[in-house]
Structure formats: structure tokens, C-alpha cells
Amino acid sequence: MTLKVFQCEQCGLTVFPARYLCFQCGAAKWRERAAERGTIDELTTVRRRVGARDGGDVLLASVTTDAGPIVIARIERAMRAGDAVRLAIDEQSRVLARPIA
């Protein structure tokens, strides 16, 4: 599934996740935009998760999307800042970032 970000119809500000009101101009009308690609800004590893059943590490990245907003995404393997990724949403509504081959 494709990641959707939200663009204010009045001023053009693009945000994620959705907001009731635009914090830049106060408008309440949004249009959806697809955010299919991005660039990794920062990475981290979560080693201990409360309530985790599998006990495995989770790799997370801050990704600047091609549509503008920064999202936090799960990554499958170690990557580096500056790497280009393809963005998607999984069946559990998590944002995923996969390397562009």
C-alpha cells in the first residue's frame, strides 16, 4: 500500500500524519498525495521493546519524503544517511522504507 501525506488546499503545506487544521494557515481542507520515495536522514536501533514477543531489534529511520514531510519508517537492514528508499505501508499500518535497487 502507498504512503499518503496530506497537503493543505489553501497554502500548500504538506504534513504527515493528517491534521484537523493546517498549523500554517488554519485551513481545514486537505488533499492526499502519494509519498513513494525518500532519503534517509538519520537511523537508530531499538533494542528493548516493552511487550515485544520476538525480542528482536527494530531498525528505524527518519526519512524525508519526496513530497516533503519527514516520516519515521522501519527498515529491514542497516543503511546509511543519504540512501534513497521506496516507501510503503504494511498490513499493520507501519511505514516501511526499502532500498531502491
C-alpha positions in Angstrom: 0.0 0.0 0.0 1.2 3.5 -0.8 2.1 6.0 1.9 -0.2 9.1 1.8 0.7 12.5 3.1 -1.7 15.5 3.3 -1.4 18.8 1.5 -3.3 21.9 2.6 -5.5 23.1 -0.2 -5.1 26.8 0.8 -1.4 27.2 1.5 0.2 24.0 0.1 1.9 22.9 3.3 2.4 19.1 3.3 2.2 17.2 6.6 2.2 13.6 8.0 0.2 12.4 9.8 -3.1 14.1 8.9 -4.2 17.1 10.9 -7.6 18.7 11.6 -6.3 22.2 10.8 -3.2 23.5 9.0 -0.8 24.9 11.6 0.5 27.4 9.0 -2.7 29.0 7.8 -5.6 27.5 9.8 -7.5 25.9 6.9 -9.2 22.6 7.2 -9.2 21.2 3.7 -6.6 18.7 2.7 -5.8 16.7 -0.4 -3.9 13.4 -0.3 -0.6 13.0 -2.1 1.4 9.8 -2.6 4.8 9.7 -1.0 6.6 6.8 -2.8 10.3 7.7 -2.3 12.5 9.4 0.2 16.0 9.9 1.5 17.3 8.6 4.9 18.3 11.4 7.3 19.1 9.5 10.5 19.0 5.9 11.8 18.5 4.2 15.2 18.1 0.7 16.6 15.5 -0.1 19.2 17.0 -3.0 21.2 14.5 -3.4 24.0 10.8 -3.1 23.4 8.2 -3.2 26.1 5.8 -6.2 25.5 7.9 -7.5 22.5 7.3 -11.2 21.9 10.1 -11.8 19.5 12.7 -9.8 21.3 14.4 -8.8 18.1 15.9 -5.4 17.3 13.9 -2.9 15.3 15.7 -0.6 12.8 14.2 2.8 12.4 15.0 5.7 10.1 13.9 9.3 9.7 13.1 9.7 6.0 12.5 12.9 4.2 9.8 12.0 1.6 9.7 13.2 -2.0 6.5 15.0 -1.0 8.2 17.0 1.8 7.3 15.7 5.3 9.7 13.6 7.4 8.4 10.2 8.5 9.7 7.5 10.8 10.0 4.2 9.0 11.1 0.7 9.7 14.0 -0.6 7.7 14.9 -4.2 7.1 18.7 -3.9 7.2 21.3 -1.4 8.2 21.5 1.5 5.8 23.2 4.9 5.8 22.1 8.5 5.9 21.6 9.7 2.3 20.4 6.4 1.0 17.4 6.5 -1.3 14.4 4.4 -0.3 11.0 3.4 -1.5 8.2 3.9 1.0 5.1 1.8 1.7 2.6 0.9 4.3 2.3 -2.7 5.6 -0.8 -4.6 6.7 -0.3 -3.3 10.3 -0.2 0.3 9.1 3.5 0.7 9.7 5.6 2.9 7.4 8.3 0.8 5.7 11.4 2.0 3.9 13.2 -0.3 1.4 16.4 0.4 -0.5 16.0 1.4 -4.1 17.9 -1.2 -6.1 
